[in-house]
Amino acid sequence: MSTTLTAAVVIVLAAAGFWLGRGRAFAANYATARPARALPSYYGWYVALWCGIPAFVLVVAWALLQPTLIEHLVVAGLPDNLRHLPPERPGLLLTDLRNIASGSFAAGTADPAIQEAAARLASLNRIAGTALFALALAVAVAGLAFARGRVRPELRARNTVEKVLEIALIASSTIAVFVTAGIVLSLLFETLRFFGHVGVFEFLFGLEWSPQTALRADQVGSSGAFGIVPLVAGTLLITVIAMFIAVPVGLMSAVYMAEYAPPAARDVLKPALEILAGIPTVVYGFFAALTVAPFIRDAGAALGFGVASESALAAGLVMGIMIIPFVSSLSDDVINAVPQALRDGSYALGATRSETIRQVVLPAALPGIVGGVLLAVSRAIGETMIVVMAAGLAANLTLNPFAAVTTVTVQIVTLLVGDQEFDSAKTLAAFALGLTLFCITLALNVFALSIVRKYREKYD
């Protein structure tokens, strides 16, 4: 029995427990004259939680512990020559056993001892799956019977259900905090290792980026240059171009849909505009590489400009198109949140619709619009696929939009493609770039939220 099937059965039993508990609550209310302390649905959730939570805890704990315990038993039964291996071999041996046991690899060419161990691993997994299914089913049925037996009008089911939901919410938020802390700490740890090879000043203020280094002492290779300034310059150049496209178009489309468009037109235009947000970025990259970049190159050649086949302008234009729905949707929501009383007061003083929009609505919505634009900037800074396909990989320190440039995210991808040596400055540089990008986007997000919070109540 698979863990997925077991979890599905537990969900079905929990749903059945909800309806049984709800039905018993209705019956208890009719059978007694005492008023119930909660709605019947709370009694249903009370039974469902008692049925589902213990069984799910069992399934999760079993899924975490079962592979380690079974593989330990299998490895313990191997011959001595297979149990005492170099440090790097046990992991490969376990991978072979898992693949043979699952049928991914044919076992005919493997060592007989490995074939026997794989067969034992498959057998133990089947036994463990069956045992888990039976035990989880027993726990779920027991929880259902216990909770259903406790359903009576004086039971405070609502308090119990809401307490469980509160604990679940606290656990979810705690997990989010710990995941964020784990990401930051992992980046920080590897970045500190990188700064053991490269100085902080050289990384932050260096004007050349060439991370090619020798992997071995006897190998001929470059000592590498790890100045991040060309990457930051390329990132900002493409982001500025994208914002010149996304902000005016997105803001004006939001103003039209919020203030001018009739309801029928808005119902069509808003979903049509937001379709752009659902297009994968790799599709935008293809569009930039096959259509926009050649057009810009040919147009530049016709006008006498030297335009690279991959340019910051091509990437920025397509990225701006991609971000238009982001700016438009946020701005539309903010403009619609402006109280109608402000518009009515402006009209009462004799202002036209355009004057009301320019002098009343947009100033009132400006904090939210600025916050949305800054969030869009963070989205542009983190984009990768469009830049890879339209702007190139050259780390050029230039402000020329017709030149090929690269960004921080592209270099992170480049450094982590292929074989990595996690003791070399070349690979560790990806973590330093990641931490730098994290700090930049975090600062932008904090700035955007501070603007929104500072002025939010001014027009409530």
C-alpha positions as CSV (number, residue, x, y, z in Angstrom):
1,M,0.0,0.0,0.0
2,S,1.4,3.4,-0.9
3,T,1.5,6.3,1.4
4,T,-0.6,8.3,-1.0
5,L,-3.4,5.7,-0.9
6,T,-3.2,5.6,2.9
7,A,-3.5,9.4,3.1
8,A,-6.5,9.3,0.7
9,V,-8.3,6.8,2.7
10,V,-7.7,8.9,5.9
11,I,-9.2,11.9,4.1
12,V,-12.2,9.9,3.1
13,L,-12.7,8.7,6.6
14,A,-12.3,12.2,8.0
15,A,-15.0,13.4,5.5
16,A,-17.3,10.6,6.6
17,G,-16.6,11.6,10.3
18,F,-17.7,15.2,9.5
19,W,-21.1,14.0,8.2
20,L,-21.5,11.5,11.0
21,G,-20.7,14.0,13.7
22,R,-22.9,16.6,12.1
23,G,-25.8,14.2,11.8
24,R,-25.3,13.0,15.4
25,A,-25.4,16.7,16.5
26,F,-28.7,17.2,14.7
27,A,-30.1,14.1,16.3
28,A,-29.0,15.1,19.8
29,N,-30.5,18.5,19.4
30,Y,-33.9,17.0,18.4
31,A,-33.7,14.4,21.2
32,T,-33.1,16.9,24.0
33,A,-34.6,20.2,24.9
34,R,-31.2,21.7,25.9
35,P,-29.6,24.1,23.4
36,A,-26.4,23.0,21.8
37,R,-23.2,25.0,22.6
38,A,-22.1,25.0,18.9
39,L,-23.5,24.7,15.4
40,P,-23.9,21.2,14.0
41,S,-21.0,21.8,11.6
42,Y,-18.6,22.4,14.5
43,Y,-19.5,18.9,15.8
44,G,-18.8,17.5,12.4
45,W,-15.4,19.2,12.3
46,Y,-14.7,18.0,15.8
47,V,-15.2,14.4,14.7
48,A,-13.3,14.9,11.5
49,L,-10.3,16.3,13.3
50,W,-10.2,13.5,15.8
51,C,-10.4,11.1,12.9
52,G,-7.8,12.8,10.6
53,I,-5.1,14.4,12.7
54,P,-3.8,11.3,14.7
55,A,-3.8,9.2,11.5
56,F,-2.0,11.9,9.5
57,V,0.6,12.4,12.3
58,L,1.1,8.6,12.1
59,V,1.4,8.7,8.3
60,V,3.9,11.6,8.3
61,A,6.0,10.1,11.1
62,W,6.0,6.7,9.3
63,A,7.0,8.2,6.0
64,L,9.9,10.0,7.6
65,L,11.2,7.1,9.6
66,Q,10.4,4.1,7.4
67,P,13.1,4.6,4.7
68,T,15.9,5.0,7.2
69,L,14.9,2.1,9.4
70,I,14.3,-0.3,6.5
71,E,17.5,0.7,4.7
72,H,19.5,0.2,7.9
73,L,18.1,-3.3,8.3
74,V,18.9,-4.1,4.6
75,V,22.5,-2.7,4.8
76,A,23.1,-4.6,8.1
77,G,22.3,-7.8,6.3
78,L,24.8,-7.2,3.5
79,P,28.2,-9.1,3.3
80,D,31.2,-7.4,5.0
81,N,32.7,-6.4,1.7
82,L,29.6,-4.3,0.9
83,R,29.0,-2.9,4.3
84,H,32.5,-1.5,4.8
85,L,32.9,0.9,1.9
86,P,34.7,4.2,1.4
87,P,32.7,7.2,2.6
88,E,31.4,8.1,-0.9
89,R,30.2,4.6,-1.7
90,P,27.3,3.8,0.7
91,G,25.1,6.5,-0.8
92,L,25.6,5.1,-4.3
93,L,25.0,1.6,-3.1
94,L,21.7,2.6,-1.5
95,T,20.7,4.4,-4.7
96,D,21.3,1.2,-6.6
97,L,19.3,-0.8,-4.2
98,R,16.4,1.6,-4.4
99,N,16.4,1.6,-8.2
100,I,16.6,-2.2,-8.4
101,A,13.8,-2.6,-5.8
102,S,11.5,-0.1,-7.6
103,G,12.2,-1.8,-11.0
104,S,13.9,1.3,-12.5
105,F,17.0,-0.7,-13.2
106,A,17.3,-4.3,-14.3
107,A,18.8,-6.5,-11.6
108,G,20.3,-9.1,-14.0
109,T,23.8,-7.6,-14.1
110,A,24.0,-6.7,-10.4
111,D,26.0,-8.7,-7.8
112,P,23.9,-11.5,-6.4
113,A,24.2,-10.1,-2.9
114,I,22.9,-6.7,-4.1
115,Q,20.0,-8.5,-5.9
116,E,19.1,-10.3,-2.7
117,A,19.3,-7.1,-0.7
118,A,17.1,-5.2,-3.3
119,A,14.5,-8.0,-3.1
120,R,14.5,-7.8,0.7
121,L,14.2,-4.0,0.5
122,A,11.2,-4.3,-1.8
123,S,9.6,-7.0,0.5
124,L,10.1,-4.8,3.6
125,N,8.7,-1.8,1.9
126,R,5.5,-3.8,0.9
127,I,5.2,-5.1,4.5
128,A,5.7,-1.6,5.9
129,G,3.1,-0.1,3.5
130,T,0.5,-2.7,4.4
131,A,1.2,-2.2,8.1
132,L,1.0,1.5,7.8
133,F,-2.4,1.2,6.0
134,A,-3.8,-1.1,8.6
135,L,-2.5,1.0,11.5
136,A,-3.6,4.3,10.1
137,L,-7.1,2.9,9.3
138,A,-7.4,1.6,12.9
139,V,-6.3,4.9,14.4
140,A,-8.7,6.8,12.1
141,V,-11.7,4.6,12.9
142,A,-10.8,4.7,16.6
143,G,-10.7,8.5,16.6
144,L,-13.9,8.7,14.7
145,A,-15.7,6.3,17.1
146,F,-14.3,8.1,20.2
147,A,-15.2,11.6,18.9
148,R,-18.7,10.6,17.7
149,G,-19.4,9.1,21.1
150,R,-18.6,12.4,22.8
151,V,-21.0,14.5,20.6
152,R,-23.7,15.9,22.9
153,P,-25.3,19.3,23.3
154,E,-23.0,20.3,26.2
155,L,-19.8,19.6,24.3
156,R,-18.0,22.8,23.5
157,A,-17.0,21.6,20.0
158,R,-16.5,25.1,18.6
159,N,-13.8,25.9,21.2
160,T,-11.9,22.7,20.4
161,V,-12.1,23.3,16.6
162,E,-11.0,26.9,16.8
163,K,-8.1,26.0,19.1
164,V,-6.9,23.4,16.6
165,L,-7.2,25.9,13.8
166,E,-5.3,28.5,15.8
167,I,-2.5,25.9,16.5
168,A,-2.4,25.1,12.8
169,L,-2.1,28.8,11.8
170,I,0.7,29.3,14.4
171,A,2.5,26.2,13.1
172,S,2.2,27.4,9.5
173,S,3.6,30.8,10.3
174,T,6.4,29.3,12.3
175,I,7.3,27.0,9.5
176,A,7.4,30.0,7.1
177,V,9.7,31.9,9.5
178,F,12.0,29.0,9.9
179,V,12.1,28.3,6.2
180,T,13.0,31.9,5.5
181,A,15.7,31.8,8.3
182,G,17.1,28.6,6.8
183,I,17.4,30.1,3.4
184,V,19.1,33.2,4.7
185,L,21.5,31.2,6.9
186,S,22.4,28.8,4.1
187,L,23.2,31.7,1.8
188,L,25.1,33.5,4.6
189,F,27.2,30.4,5.5
190,E,28.3,29.8,1.9
191,T,28.9,33.5,1.3
192,L,31.2,33.6,4.3
193,R,33.1,30.7,2.8
194,F,33.3,32.6,-0.5
195,F,34.7,35.7,1.3
196,G,37.5,33.4,2.6
197,H,38.7,33.2,-1.1
198,V,37.7,36.7,-2.3
199,G,37.8,39.9,-0.4
200,V,34.6,41.8,0.4
201,F,35.9,45.0,-1.1
202,E,36.9,43.3,-4.3
203,F,33.5,41.6,-4.6
204,L,31.4,44.7,-3.9
205,F,33.4,47.3,-5.8
206,G,35.3,45.3,-8.4
207,L,34.8,46.4,-12.0
208,E,35.4,43.1,-13.7
209,W,33.5,39.8,-13.6
210,S,35.3,36.7,-14.8
211,P,34.8,33.8,-12.4
212,Q,36.9,31.2,-14.3
213,T,39.3,29.6,-11.9
214,A,41.4,26.5,-11.9
215,L,39.7,23.6,-10.1
216,R,43.0,21.7,-9.3
217,A,46.5,22.9,-8.4
218,D,48.0,21.3,-11.5
219,Q,45.4,22.8,-13.9
220,V,46.0,25.9,-15.9
221,G,43.3,28.4,-15.4
222,S,42.5,32.0,-14.6
223,S,42.7,33.3,-11.1
224,G,39.3,34.8,-11.6
225,A,37.8,38.3,-11.1
226,F,34.7,38.6,-8.9
227,G,33.6,42.3,-9.1
228,I,29.9,42.5,-8.9
229,V,29.5,46.0,-10.3
230,P,29.1,45.0,-14.0
231,L,26.3,42.5,-12.9
232,V,24.5,45.1,-10.8
233,A,24.8,47.7,-13.6
234,G,23.4,45.2,-16.2
235,T,20.5,44.3,-13.8
236,L,19.6,48.0,-13.2
237,L,19.9,48.9,-16.9
238,I,17.4,46.1,-17.9
239,T,15.2,46.9,-14.9
240,V,15.0,50.6,-15.8
241,I,14.1,49.9,-19.4
242,A,11.4,47.5,-18.3
243,M,10.0,50.0,-15.9
244,F,9.8,52.7,-18.6
245,I,7.5,50.3,-20.5
246,A,5.5,48.7,-17.6
247,V,4.8,51.7,-15.4
248,P,3.2,54.1,-18.0
249,V,1.3,51.4,-19.8
250,G,0.2,49.6,-16.7
251,L,-0.8,52.8,-14.9
252,M,-2.7,54.2,-17.8
253,S,-4.5,50.9,-18.4
254,A,-5.5,50.8,-14.7
255,V,-6.8,54.4,-14.9
256,Y,-8.9,53.6,-18.0
257,M,-10.3,50.4,-16.5
258,A,-11.1,52.0,-13.1
259,E,-12.4,55.4,-14.2
260,Y,-13.4,55.4,-17.9
261,A,-14.2,51.8,-19.1
262,P,-17.9,50.7,-18.9
263,P,-18.5,47.5,-16.9
264,A,-18.8,45.4,-20.1
265,A,-15.5,46.6,-21.4
266,R,-13.8,46.2,-18.0
267,D,-15.1,42.6,-17.8
268,V,-13.3,41.8,-21.0
269,L,-10.2,44.0,-20.8
270,K,-9.0,43.1,-17.3
271,P,-8.9,39.3,-17.8
272,A,-7.4,39.8,-21.2
273,L,-4.6,42.0,-19.8
274,E,-4.0,39.6,-16.9
275,I,-3.5,36.7,-19.4
276,L,-0.1,38.2,-19.9
277,A,0.7,37.3,-16.3
278,G,0.0,33.6,-17.0
279,I,2.4,33.3,-19.9
280,P,5.6,31.4,-18.9
281,T,8.7,33.5,-18.8
282,V,10.5,31.1,-21.2
283,V,7.8,32.0,-23.8
284,Y,8.6,35.7,-23.3
285,G,12.3,34.7,-23.8
286,F,11.6,33.0,-27.1
287,F,9.6,36.1,-28.2
288,A,12.5,38.3,-27.2
289,A,15.2,36.2,-28.9
290,L,13.3,35.4,-32.1
291,T,11.3,38.6,-32.7
292,V,12.2,41.6,-30.7
293,A,16.0,41.3,-30.7
294,P,16.3,40.8,-34.5
295,F,13.9,43.7,-35.1
296,I,15.9,46.0,-32.9
297,R,19.2,44.9,-34.5
298,D,17.8,45.4,-38.0
299,A,16.2,48.8,-37.1
300,G,19.5,49.9,-35.5
301,A,21.5,48.9,-38.6
302,A,19.1,50.8,-40.8
303,L,19.5,53.9,-38.7
304,G,23.3,53.6,-38.5
305,F,23.5,52.3,-34.9
306,G,25.6,49.3,-33.9
307,V,23.2,47.0,-32.1
308,A,24.3,43.7,-30.7
309,S,22.3,40.6,-31.6
310,E,21.6,40.3,-27.8
311,S,20.9,43.6,-26.2
312,A,19.7,45.1,-22.9
313,L,17.0,46.9,-24.9
314,A,15.4,43.7,-26.2
315,A,15.4,42.1,-22.8
316,G,14.1,45.2,-21.1
317,L,11.2,45.8,-23.6
318,V,9.9,42.2,-23.3
319,M,10.4,42.2,-19.5
320,G,8.3,45.4,-19.4
321,I,5.5,43.8,-21.3
322,M,5.6,40.9,-18.9
323,I,5.3,43.2,-15.9
324,I,2.5,45.3,-17.3
325,P,-0.3,43.1,-15.7
326,F,1.5,43.3,-12.3
327,V,1.5,47.1,-12.3
328,S,-1.9,47.4,-13.8
329,S,-3.6,45.0,-11.4
330,L,-2.1,46.6,-8.3
331,S,-2.8,50.1,-9.5
332,D,-6.4,49.2,-10.5
333,D,-7.0,47.8,-7.0
334,V,-5.6,50.9,-5.3
335,I,-7.5,53.3,-7.5
336,N,-10.8,51.5,-6.9
337,A,-10.0,51.7,-3.1
338,V,-10.1,55.5,-3.2
339,P,-13.4,56.6,-1.5
340,Q,-16.1,57.7,-3.9
341,A,-16.7,60.7,-1.6
342,L,-13.4,62.3,-2.8
343,R,-14.5,62.1,-6.4
344,D,-18.0,63.4,-5.6
345,G,-16.5,66.4,-3.7
346,S,-14.2,67.2,-6.7
347,Y,-17.1,67.1,-9.1
348,A,-19.2,69.3,-6.8
349,L,-16.5,71.9,-7.0
350,G,-16.7,71.9,-10.8
351,A,-13.7,69.7,-11.7
352,T,-13.9,67.6,-14.8
353,R,-13.3,63.9,-14.8
354,S,-9.7,64.2,-16.0
355,E,-9.0,66.9,-13.4
356,T,-10.5,64.8,-10.7
357,I,-8.3,61.8,-11.7
358,R,-5.1,63.9,-11.9
359,Q,-5.6,66.1,-8.9
360,V,-7.6,63.9,-6.5
361,V,-7.7,60.2,-7.4
362,L,-4.0,59.6,-8.3
363,P,-2.6,61.6,-5.4
364,A,-4.9,59.7,-3.0
365,A,-3.8,56.4,-4.6
366,L,-0.1,57.4,-5.0
367,P,1.3,55.5,-1.9
368,G,-0.3,52.2,-3.1
369,I,0.8,52.8,-6.7
370,V,4.4,53.5,-5.6
371,G,4.4,50.4,-3.5
372,G,3.1,48.3,-6.4
373,V,5.8,49.8,-8.7
374,L,8.5,49.0,-6.2
375,L,7.2,45.4,-6.0
376,A,7.3,45.3,-9.8
377,V,10.9,46.4,-9.7
378,S,11.7,43.5,-7.4
379,R,10.0,41.2,-9.9
380,A,12.1,42.6,-12.7
381,I,15.4,42.3,-10.8
382,G,14.7,38.6,-10.2
383,E,13.9,37.7,-13.8
384,T,16.2,35.2,-15.4
385,M,14.9,33.5,-18.6
386,I,14.3,36.6,-20.6
387,V,17.7,37.9,-19.9
388,V,19.4,34.6,-20.7
389,M,17.7,34.4,-24.1
390,A,17.7,38.1,-25.1
391,A,20.5,40.0,-23.3
392,G,23.3,37.4,-23.3
393,L,26.0,36.4,-20.8
394,A,28.6,39.1,-21.3
395,A,29.4,41.0,-18.1
396,N,29.9,44.4,-19.6
397,L,30.1,47.6,-17.5
398,T,28.1,49.8,-19.7
399,L,24.9,52.0,-19.9
400,N,24.5,51.4,-23.6
401,P,21.1,49.7,-24.1
402,F,22.2,48.4,-27.5
403,A,25.1,46.4,-25.9
404,A,24.9,42.8,-24.5
405,V,24.8,42.7,-20.8
406,T,24.1,40.2,-18.1
407,T,22.4,40.2,-14.7
408,V,22.9,38.8,-11.2
409,T,20.3,36.0,-11.6
410,V,21.8,34.9,-15.0
411,Q,25.2,34.5,-13.5
412,I,23.8,32.5,-10.6
413,V,22.3,30.1,-13.1
414,T,25.6,30.0,-15.1
415,L,27.7,29.3,-12.1
416,L,25.6,26.4,-10.9
417,V,25.2,24.6,-14.3
418,G,27.3,21.5,-14.8
419,D,29.8,20.0,-12.4
420,Q,30.4,22.1,-9.3
421,E,33.3,22.2,-6.9
422,F,31.8,23.6,-3.7
423,D,35.2,24.5,-2.3
424,S,36.0,26.8,-5.2
425,A,35.4,30.5,-5.4
426,K,33.6,30.1,-8.7
427,T,30.8,28.0,-7.3
428,L,30.6,29.8,-4.0
429,A,30.2,33.1,-5.8
430,A,26.7,32.0,-6.7
431,F,25.7,32.1,-3.1
432,A,27.3,35.6,-2.6
433,L,25.3,36.8,-5.6
434,G,22.2,35.2,-4.2
435,L,22.6,36.9,-0.8
436,T,23.3,40.3,-2.6
437,L,20.1,39.9,-4.7
438,F,18.1,38.9,-1.6
439,C,19.3,42.0,0.3
440,I,18.4,44.3,-2.7
441,T,14.9,42.9,-3.2
442,L,14.3,42.8,0.6
443,A,15.2,46.5,0.8
444,L,12.9,47.3,-2.1
445,N,10.0,45.3,-0.5
446,V,10.5,46.9,2.9
447,F,10.6,50.3,1.3
448,A,7.4,49.7,-0.6
449,L,5.6,48.4,2.5
450,S,6.8,51.3,4.6
451,I,5.3,53.8,2.0
452,V,2.0,51.9,1.9
453,R,1.7,51.7,5.7
454,K,2.8,55.3,6.2
455,Y,0.1,56.8,4.0
456,R,-2.6,54.2,4.2
457,E,-4.9,55.8,6.7
458,K,-4.6,59.3,5.2
459,Y,-7.5,58.6,2.8
460,D,-9.5,56.0,4.7
